[in-house]
Amino acid sequence: MPIDSERQGDILLMLFAVQFTLLILLVPWLWPLLLFPVLLTLHVMKSEYHRRLTEEELQ
């Protein structure tokens, strides 16, 4: 999968995580679900870290 399409997928995941977080802020009794956007953010961060390591190795 090309790096650009992977990044676009990660951007969509982050947008979903932000929207989900805003929903949790609007409906406070949903706070236990905050774990889901946190895990999505960690997944995106890990993916970007690995992509940058791969790009650095190729140079």
GROMACS elastic network, one bead per residue, 0.5 to 0.9 nm:
[ bonds ]
;  ai    aj funct       b0    kb
    1     4     6  0.84812   500
    1     5     6  0.69628   500
    1     6     6  0.68599   500
    2     5     6  0.55985   500
    2     6     6  0.64717   500
    2     7     6  0.88676   500
    3     6     6  0.50444   500
    3     7     6  0.61878   500
    3     8     6  0.86405   500
    3    51     6  0.75438   500
    4     7     6  0.51287   500
    4     8     6  0.62080   500
    4     9     6  0.86697   500
    5     9     6  0.61861   500
    5    10     6  0.86117   500
    6     9     6  0.51187   500
    6    10     6  0.62810   500
    6    11     6  0.86937   500
    6    47     6  0.86918   500
    7    11     6  0.61337   500
    7    12     6  0.86562   500
    7    44     6  0.89033   500
    7    47     6  0.87479   500
    7    48     6  0.77410   500
    8    11     6  0.50019   500
    8    12     6  0.63390   500
    8    13     6  0.87044   500
    9    12     6  0.51351   500
    9    13     6  0.62987   500
    9    14     6  0.87229   500
   10    14     6  0.61733   500
   10    15     6  0.86075   500
   10    43     6  0.87679   500
   10    44     6  0.57733   500
   10    45     6  0.89260   500
   10    47     6  0.81290   500
   10    48     6  0.84084   500
   11    14     6  0.50871   500
   11    15     6  0.62119   500
   11    16     6  0.86402   500
   11    44     6  0.83290   500
   12    15     6  0.50600   500
   12    16     6  0.62288   500
   12    17     6  0.86182   500
   13    16     6  0.50877   500
   13    17     6  0.61714   500
   13    18     6  0.86995   500
   13    37     6  0.89724   500
   13    40     6  0.68895   500
   13    41     6  0.79483   500
   13    44     6  0.75761   500
   14    18     6  0.61517   500
   14    19     6  0.85801   500
   14    37     6  0.81879   500
   14    40     6  0.71835   500
   14    41     6  0.64456   500
   14    44     6  0.74066   500
   15    18     6  0.51460   500
   15    19     6  0.61984   500
   15    20     6  0.85286   500
   16    19     6  0.51315   500
   16    20     6  0.60270   500
   16    21     6  0.84970   500
   16    37     6  0.79381   500
   16    40     6  0.88538   500
   17    20     6  0.50825   500
   17    21     6  0.60790   500
   17    22     6  0.86344   500
   17    36     6  0.77924   500
   17    38     6  0.76263   500
   17    40     6  0.65467   500
   17    41     6  0.70678   500
   18    21     6  0.50427   500
   18    22     6  0.62353   500
   18    23     6  0.86881   500
   18    37     6  0.72749   500
   19    22     6  0.50711   500
   19    23     6  0.62920   500
   19    24     6  0.87249   500
   20    23     6  0.50360   500
   20    24     6  0.63215   500
   20    25     6  0.87171   500
   20    33     6  0.88670   500
   20    34     6  0.81153   500
   20    36     6  0.85342   500
   20    37     6  0.67254   500
   21    24     6  0.50214   500
   21    25     6  0.62564   500
   21    26     6  0.87180   500
   21    31     6  0.89970   500
   21    33     6  0.87469   500
   21    34     6  0.66116   500
   21    36     6  0.89684   500
   21    37     6  0.65791   500
   21    38     6  0.89182   500
   22    26     6  0.62666   500
   22    27     6  0.86590   500
   23    26     6  0.50845   500
   23    27     6  0.61546   500
   23    28     6  0.85435   500
   23    30     6  0.83968   500
   24    27     6  0.50709   500
   24    28     6  0.57692   500
   24    29     6  0.77160   500
   24    30     6  0.54997   500
   24    31     6  0.58838   500
   24    32     6  0.88414   500
   24    33     6  0.74436   500
   24    34     6  0.69247   500
   25    28     6  0.55887   500
   25    29     6  0.89637   500
   25    30     6  0.82184   500
   25    31     6  0.77339   500
   26    30     6  0.89347   500
   27    30     6  0.59183   500
   27    31     6  0.79129   500
   28    31     6  0.56788   500
   29    32     6  0.77768   500
   30    33     6  0.57038   500
   30    34     6  0.75376   500
   31    34     6  0.53638   500
   31    35     6  0.83181   500
   32    35     6  0.64939   500
   32    36     6  0.87151   500
   33    36     6  0.57560   500
   33    37     6  0.78882   500
   34    37     6  0.58420   500
   34    38     6  0.64969   500
   34    39     6  0.88439   500
   35    38     6  0.50890   500
   35    39     6  0.61228   500
   35    40     6  0.86633   500
   36    39     6  0.52253   500
   36    40     6  0.62923   500
   36    41     6  0.87200   500
   37    41     6  0.60909   500
   37    42     6  0.85814   500
   38    41     6  0.51259   500
   38    42     6  0.62560   500
   38    43     6  0.86403   500
   39    42     6  0.50607   500
   39    43     6  0.61354   500
   39    44     6  0.86736   500
   40    43     6  0.50545   500
   40    44     6  0.62694   500
   40    45     6  0.86317   500
   41    44     6  0.51402   500
   41    45     6  0.61397   500
   41    46     6  0.86000   500
   42    45     6  0.50316   500
   42    46     6  0.61177   500
   42    47     6  0.85918   500
   43    46     6  0.51581   500
   43    47     6  0.61969   500
   43    48     6  0.86894   500
   44    47     6  0.50647   500
   44    48     6  0.61621   500
   44    49     6  0.85242   500
   45    48     6  0.52240   500
   45    49     6  0.61167   500
   45    50     6  0.87086   500
   46    49     6  0.50538   500
   46    50     6  0.62714   500
   46    51     6  0.86211   500
   47    50     6  0.52401   500
   47    51     6  0.61648   500
   47    52     6  0.86834   500
   48    52     6  0.61271   500
   48    53     6  0.85533   500
   49    52     6  0.52602   500
   49    53     6  0.62409   500
   49    54     6  0.86745   500
   50    53     6  0.50435   500
   50    54     6  0.61471   500
   50    55     6  0.85986   500
   51    54     6  0.50951   500
   51    55     6  0.61652   500
   51    56     6  0.85842   500
   52    56     6  0.60387   500
   52    57     6  0.85592   500
   53    56     6  0.50541   500
   53    57     6  0.62068   500
   53    58     6  0.87152   500
   54    57     6  0.51270   500
   54    58     6  0.63200   500
   54    59     6  0.89298   500
   55    58     6  0.51875   500
   55    59     6  0.65791   500
   56    59     6  0.54005   500
